[in-house]
């Protein structure tokens, strides 16, 4: 398994693996340095350091994550829209991701809770 996202879809798998390992720093590394995370609900978290702090808190309250079904990825050049259906079928999660100069992918905008 890769430790960097070689495809946009890899980010979802890596997120679940790192969250289940309790690796907040690794989770934050899946985001561009100035990325925006719409979490906690009703809030906006900007920047990798702030995202790491939010992930540290999230891991404390959510001890286990499951890989959810992916929705079709839409790619336009170096940008892609990725997402998953929530396990309970009540919503979904969406991300805008960008191909980096080395060919890997990172999250730019993440909306993990969408009803």
N, C-alpha and C positions, 0 to 999 in steps of 0.2 A: 504494500500500500504506500501511496505517496504521502509526504508530509506537507507538500504544497499543492495548491489546486491547479492541475493541468487543464481542467475543463471547468466551465462555470458550475456544473453540477457537483463537482468535487467539494465545493465549499460547504454544501449541506452535510455531506458525510463527515468532513473534517470537524465541522461545528459540533455534531453529536458526539464524535469520538473524544474531542477535547473537553466538552462539557462533562461527559461521563467520567473523565479522568480528573476532573476538578482543576483543569488548567486554564485559569482566567487569562493569564498572559498569552497562552496559545490561542485562545478565542479572539482576543484583541488583535493578534497578528493576522487574522483573517480579514481585517479591515484596512483600508487606506488610512494614512496618518490623519487626514481631516474628514473621515467618514462621518455620516450622520446615522444614528440609531434611534428609531422612534420607540424607545423603551426606557423606563417603565411606562405603562399605558398613560397617555396624556402628557408625556414628557418628550423632550428631544435631548439626546446625548450626543455631543459633538467631540470628535477627536479620539484617537486610540487610547490615551491614558484614561479619559473619562469612561470610555467603553469598557476598559479593563475593570475599573472600579464597579461599574454596573454588573458586569459578569461575575465578579467576586460575590456580590450580594445575591445574584440570581442562583448561583450554584449552591449557596447555603439553603435556599428555599425550595429548590427543585433538584432532588438528589439523583434523578435518572431521566434521561432523554431517550426517546425512540426515534428512529429514522422514519419520517413520514413520506407518503407518496409524493413524488415530484410531479409538478405540472410541466407542460412542454416549455422548454427554454426558447426565448426569442433572442437572436443575435443580430446586431447591426454593427459591423466592423469590430471595434475594440470594446463595445458595450454589449451587455446582455441583461435580460430580465429573467430572473429565476424565481421559483416559488415552490411551495409544498401545500398540500391540503392538510388541514389539522386532523389529528387522529380521531377527534370526536365528530368530524364532519360539519362543524359549525362555523368554519371560516378557513382562512388560509394565511400564509406568510409570503411576502414578496421581497425581493432584493434586486437592486441594480448593481451589477458587478462590472469591473473593468479589467481588460487584459493589460498586464504590466509589461514594461519593456523586455523582461526576460521570458515572456510567454505565459507566465502564471496569471491567475485571476485573484482579485481581492474585491471585497464588498465596498461599495461607495455609499449606498443608501439601503437601510434595512428596516423594514416594517414587519416585525415578527408577530404582531397580533392584529388581525384584521377580521372583523365579523362579517 
